[in-house]
Amino acid sequence: MDLKKIKELSNKYYMNVFHRQNICFVRGNGNKLYDTTGKEYTDFVSGIGVNCLGYNNPDLTKAISDQAAKLIHSSNLYYNEEQAALCEKLIKGTIFTKMFLANSGAEANECAIKLVRKHYNLRGQHRPVIITANGSFHGRTLATLTATGQESHYKIYEPLPSGFRHVPYGDLNALKNALTDDVGAIMLEVIQSRSAIRPADYDYLVGAYALCRSKDALFILDEIQTGMGRTGKMFAFEHHGLQPDIVTVAKGLGGGLPISAVLARGDVANAFAIGDHGSTLSGNQLACAAASVVVDKLKNGLLEEIAQKGEYFSGKLAYFNKYKFVSGIKGLGLLQSVELGSALNGNYVAAQLLNAGVLVNCTKQNVIRLLPPYTIEKSEIDEFCEKLDDIFRNTNL
Ligand SMILES: Cc1ncc(COP(=O)(O)O)c(C=O)c1O
């Protein structure tokens, strides 16, 4: 099918919820994607932080095809070897003791919210409130979009579930004032990264954690985007030495297959009883076989590689601070961003990069968000920086 036909069918039959670029990828290899005309692009989006091993990774492809030939899905009515093996890999050596597998980030967060409610229910305590931060993003189910601290996401879906309280991100005092006796948990992102990249500072996160401990509230970290190695550690909270009660991960976990996880420790890890939660497709053999490859690679050298490449990337990006219209370079590991001031539109820059064969994600009109596969080469980072420099230089601003 050519692009015109694909667009015609999509626009006719798919609900109108996505703002799509005028492009369709048909194949990928390494860190490159190829469109319907055969044009090659170096990928600094990785399917929004998902395709962490790039494309056509031989180990991932083999594990998926071998598993597909063996057994794709049997349901959670039965034990599942690939699921059991993945859970051991994910939990062993961490602070966590039990986990649940889901299919998306929103579902993992939804599960975390339910887990907190069940935990206090078991203790006979009325603590239904979860505090989240303004500007956060936690998903698009009714509960997770209510948790999301962005009014534009939830206003149109009222009435909303109750039990969520939003506070300014980074303001420890606001967090302290909001932490009343009915609060069961604080849920934060280590780095807000759905649109602009906003790392929380160390004092804020450690302070939030201490507040939870002092009030016997639970501390949840949404690491849907920052987890599974993206920042150079398995979980971004490890940079701060935190010990959350619950962490949620998704995105890169399946290397492209839909799978997410909720990891918990302490009493809350044992709060669910049979029938309290579930999902038909979650943790099926195919998704778990893929995730096992990702976790094995992370544990066998890939995390160190991400950390090194991340330092290299942020070092190279720092050069762009010399441009007056660049208002900030932010990020950690292979989650980076170039923020532009009002003089230059980010969509223009992203379109120019697309012409030059580089894929980036522009958010909020002014943030060039960069989430390359973990397999990105230093030479590809150099090439990206040269192309961005050409574009910036030619703006004559
Ligand atoms: C921090 C965070 N939480 C939750 C989600 C929701 O994940 P999903 O789109 O897989 O439901 C996202 C998605 O971007 C995210 O970045």
The ligand as an SDF file (V2000), in Angstrom:
LIG
                    3D

 16 16  0  0  0  0  0  0  0  0999 V2000
    5.3750    8.5240   33.1940 C   0  0  0  0  0  0  0  0  0  0  0  0
    4.3070    7.8160   32.4070 C   0  0  0  0  0  0  0  0  0  0  0  0
    3.3530    7.1430   33.0680 N   0  0  0  0  0  0  0  0  0  0  0  0
    2.3780    6.4860   32.4110 C   0  0  0  0  0  0  0  0  0  0  0  0
    2.3210    6.4810   31.0360 C   0  0  0  0  0  0  0  0  0  0  0  0
    1.2280    5.7410   30.3150 C   0  0  0  0  0  0  0  0  0  0  0  0
    1.7490    4.6700   29.6190 O   0  0  0  0  0  0  0  0  0  0  0  0
    0.8990    3.9480   28.4620 P   0  0  0  0  0  0  0  0  0  0  0  0
    0.7920    4.9290   27.3410 O   0  0  0  0  0  0  0  0  0  0  0  0
    1.6990    2.7420   28.1220 O   0  0  0  0  0  0  0  0  0  0  0  0
   -0.4240    3.6000   29.0500 O   0  0  0  0  0  0  0  0  0  0  0  0
    3.2930    7.1780   30.2980 C   0  0  0  0  0  0  0  0  0  0  0  0
    3.2510    7.2260   28.8380 C   0  0  0  0  0  0  0  0  0  0  0  0
    3.8930    7.9910   28.1860 O   0  0  0  0  0  0  0  0  0  0  0  0
    4.3170    7.8610   31.0130 C   0  0  0  0  0  0  0  0  0  0  0  0
    5.2840    8.5380   30.3670 O   0  0  0  0  0  0  0  0  0  0  0  0
  1  2  1  0
  2  3  1  0
  2 15  2  0
  3  4  2  0
  4  5  1  0
  5  6  1  0
  5 12  2  0
  6  7  1  0
  7  8  1  0
  8  9  2  0
  8 10  1  0
  8 11  1  0
 12 13  1  0
 12 15  1  0
 13 14  2  0
 15 16  1  0
M  END
$$$$
